[in-house]
Amino acid sequence: MTDYYIKNTKFYVSVDCIIFGFDKGELKLLLLKRNFEPSLGQWSLMGGFVRDNESVDDAAKRVLKELTGLRNVYMEQVGTFGDVHRDPGERVISVAYYALINVNDYNKNLVKKHNAYWISTDAIPELIFDHPKMVLMALNQMRKKASASPIGFNLLPPLFTLPQLQSLYEAIYGEAIDKRNFRKRIAEMNFIERTDIKDKSSNTRHPYLWKFNNNAYSKDSKFKI
């Protein structure tokens, strides 16, 4: 190691994961109550330090797996947060990522072990450090991406009803969508397909279940909801 490296201060590098889910018509965020200092007992995002043998991206994937048990989850980097006093424990630079998961797929025992809970994005409690800024940036980035790319389907089960799909995008945007216009846009997308399976859990007439056909979708496909 040369003097160039030795004479400069070393910092901690961490990752923070903003994990979104969709349940009962609400967009939700997976938060945990800290079981260690600093900020013991306060609400926090799931995070961890980058290890010597991994990239920042790999660290984010590991942290997500440690909390949810999931691999191959849709993730996107939000940004780097490096204010000098952002963490009262040490000088820590954090790279934030948001992830989209199906709330029926994660490992509930792991989530319970980490003292984590699903909280509606409309009722987010006070968070530690600069986590509120991370969440706000992630929400804005996710909403912008979801308007032009089918990333929202990562929040749904493989088969869903059109009312569920509309409810999802209403939750993402935080506003109502006209049903007629919504159905018209869906009909124009040949990669959102109706199956022959009916939703038997419905109290009304059984609506058909739909699916997103990833093979039929390409980056050139028009997607706008």
C-alpha positions in Angstrom: 0.0 0.0 0.0 1.4 3.4 -1.0 1.5 6.5 1.1 -1.2 7.9 -1.1 -3.7 5.5 0.6 -2.1 5.4 4.0 -2.3 9.2 4.7 -6.0 9.4 3.9 -8.8 8.7 6.4 -10.7 5.4 6.0 -14.6 5.4 6.2 -17.2 2.8 6.6 -19.4 2.0 3.6 -22.8 0.6 4.1 -26.0 -0.2 2.1 -29.6 0.5 3.0 -32.6 -1.3 1.5 -35.9 0.4 0.9 -38.2 -2.6 0.5 -41.6 -2.1 -1.0 -44.6 -4.5 -1.0 -48.3 -4.3 -1.9 -51.0 -5.7 0.3 -54.8 -5.0 0.6 -54.7 -2.1 -1.7 -51.8 -0.3 0.0 -48.2 0.3 -0.9 -46.1 -0.8 2.1 -42.6 -0.4 3.3 -40.7 -3.0 5.4 -39.2 -1.3 8.4 -37.5 -2.6 11.5 -37.2 -1.5 15.1 -33.5 -1.2 15.9 -32.2 -3.8 18.4 -28.8 -2.2 18.7 -27.2 1.2 19.3 -27.1 3.9 18.1 -30.9 4.6 18.0 -31.9 1.5 19.8 -35.7 0.9 19.5 -36.2 3.4 16.7 -37.6 2.8 13.2 -35.0 2.1 10.6 -34.4 0.7 7.1 -32.6 -2.6 6.8 -28.9 -2.0 6.2 -25.5 -3.4 6.7 -21.8 -2.8 6.0 -20.1 -3.7 2.7 -17.7 -6.6 3.3 -14.2 -6.9 2.0 -15.0 -9.5 -0.6 -18.2 -8.0 -2.2 -19.3 -5.2 -4.4 -21.8 -2.6 -3.2 -24.5 -4.3 -5.4 -23.7 -7.7 -3.9 -23.9 -6.2 -0.4 -27.4 -4.9 -1.1 -28.5 -8.3 -2.4 -27.0 -10.0 0.7 -28.7 -7.6 3.1 -32.1 -8.1 1.3 -31.7 -11.9 1.5 -30.8 -11.8 5.2 -34.0 -10.0 5.9 -36.4 -11.6 3.5 -34.8 -14.9 2.3 -35.3 -13.8 -1.3 -32.9 -13.9 -4.2 -33.2 -12.4 -7.7 -35.4 -9.5 -6.5 -35.9 -6.4 -8.6 -33.6 -3.8 -7.1 -32.4 -0.4 -8.3 -29.8 2.0 -6.8 -31.3 5.2 -5.4 -28.2 7.2 -4.6 -25.3 7.7 -2.2 -25.7 9.5 1.1 -22.5 10.9 2.6 -23.2 13.8 5.0 -20.5 13.9 7.5 -22.7 13.5 10.6 -25.4 11.4 9.1 -24.6 8.5 11.4 -23.9 9.4 15.1 -21.8 6.2 15.6 -19.1 6.7 13.0 -18.4 8.3 9.6 -20.5 6.1 7.3 -21.2 6.5 3.7 -24.3 4.6 2.6 -25.6 3.6 -0.8 -29.4 3.1 -0.9 -31.4 0.7 -3.0 -35.1 0.1 -3.4 -36.5 -3.3 -4.0 -40.0 -4.6 -5.0 -41.2 -7.9 -3.6 -44.4 -9.9 -3.5 -45.6 -9.9 0.2 -46.6 -13.6 -0.1 -43.1 -14.8 -1.0 -40.8 -13.6 1.7 -39.5 -15.6 4.8 -41.7 -14.4 7.6 -39.5 -16.0 10.3 -36.5 -14.0 9.1 -38.6 -10.8 9.2 -39.8 -11.5 12.7 -36.2 -12.3 13.8 -35.1 -8.9 12.6 -38.1 -7.2 14.4 -39.4 -5.9 11.0 -42.9 -4.9 10.1 -44.9 -3.8 7.0 -45.9 -0.1 7.3 -48.2 1.7 4.9 -46.3 4.4 2.9 -49.1 6.7 4.0 -48.3 6.2 7.6 -44.5 6.0 7.8 -43.2 6.7 11.3 -40.3 8.9 12.2 -37.1 7.2 10.9 -33.5 7.5 12.0 -30.6 9.4 10.3 -31.3 10.4 6.7 -33.6 7.4 6.1 -36.7 9.7 5.4 -34.7 11.3 2.5 -33.8 7.8 1.2 -37.4 6.7 1.3 -38.7 9.9 -0.4 -36.1 9.6 -3.2 -36.9 5.9 -3.7 -40.6 6.6 -3.9 -40.2 9.3 -6.5 -37.7 7.1 -8.5 -40.0 4.1 -8.3 -43.1 6.0 -9.4 -41.3 7.5 -12.4 -39.9 4.1 -13.5 -43.3 2.4 -12.9 -45.0 4.8 -15.3 -42.9 3.7 -18.2 -41.8 0.2 -17.3 -43.7 -2.9 -16.0 -41.7 -3.0 -12.7 -44.9 -2.9 -10.7 -45.7 -6.5 -11.6 -42.9 -7.5 -9.1 -45.3 -6.5 -6.4 -48.1 -8.8 -7.6 -48.5 -12.6 -7.5 -48.1 -14.3 -10.9 -51.9 -14.3 -11.4 -54.0 -11.3 -10.6 -57.3 -9.7 -11.3 -57.7 -6.4 -13.2 -59.1 -4.7 -10.0 -55.9 -5.8 -8.2 -53.8 -4.4 -10.9 -55.6 -1.1 -11.0 -55.5 -0.9 -7.2 -51.7 -1.4 -7.3 -51.1 1.5 -9.6 -53.5 3.7 -7.7 -51.4 2.9 -4.6 -48.1 3.6 -6.4 -49.3 7.0 -7.7 -51.4 7.9 -4.7 -54.4 8.8 -6.8 -57.5 7.2 -8.4 -57.4 6.0 -12.0 -60.4 6.1 -14.2 -61.6 2.4 -14.7 -62.6 2.8 -18.3 -59.3 4.4 -19.4 -57.3 1.9 -17.4 -59.0 -1.1 -19.0 -58.5 0.5 -22.4 -54.8 0.9 -21.8 -54.5 -2.7 -20.6 -56.3 -4.0 -23.7 -53.6 -2.3 -25.8 -50.8 -4.2 -24.2 -50.5 -7.7 -25.6 -48.1 -8.7 -22.9 -50.8 -8.5 -20.2 -52.8 -11.6 -20.9 -56.1 -13.0 -19.6 -55.9 -16.6 -18.5 -58.8 -19.1 -18.5 -58.6 -19.3 -14.7 -61.2 -17.5 -12.6 -60.7 -15.9 -9.2 -62.9 -18.1 -6.9 -62.1 -16.0 -3.9 -64.2 -13.1 -5.3 -67.6 -12.5 -3.6 -69.1 -11.2 -6.8 -69.0 -13.0 -10.2 -65.7 -14.7 -10.6 -63.4 -12.4 -12.6 -60.7 -13.9 -14.8 -57.1 -13.9 -13.6 -54.5 -12.2 -15.7 -50.7 -12.5 -16.0 -47.7 -10.5 -17.2 -46.0 -12.3 -20.1 -42.3 -11.3 -19.9 -41.5 -13.2 -23.1 -44.0 -11.1 -25.0 -42.7 -7.9 -23.5 -39.6 -6.1 -24.9 -38.0 -2.7 -24.1 -39.6 -1.5 -27.3 -43.1 -2.3 -26.1 -45.3 0.6 -25.2 -46.1 0.7 -21.5 -47.9 3.6 -19.8 -50.3 3.4 -16.9 
